[in-house]
Amino acid sequence: MIKQCLICLSFFSFTTAAAQAEETAFSSAHQTPKWEEFAVKEAKKRYPLAQVLFKQKVWDRKRKDEAVKQYHLTLREGAKEFGVFVTISFEPQSKKVNKIVIVEEYQ
């Protein structure tokens, strides 16, 4: 009887630990990077009624004194669906934003 209880208890603790480890790995893998969130926030300032349908990092460049990241966002505002490029220039050491450029994709 005691042996069966120990087996059940060890099985329960093992499955709980495995589930927690899987949940942690899943949540850390799907965290949105800080600069991507910043790009979405800046686009929402210009297009406050738009929904963000898709976001993707296009490219980034890092130098000693400046880093640049560019994101492409697909937005929907009413019946209109369009793309926007958000380019963020910042200082890599201090993370201070120098410049933000938002350009609507040409159609």
Beta strands, then each sheet from edge to edge (+ up, - down):
strand 1: 51-62
strand 2: 67-77
strand 3: 80-90
strand 4: 97-104
sheet 1: 1+ 2- 3+ 4-
end
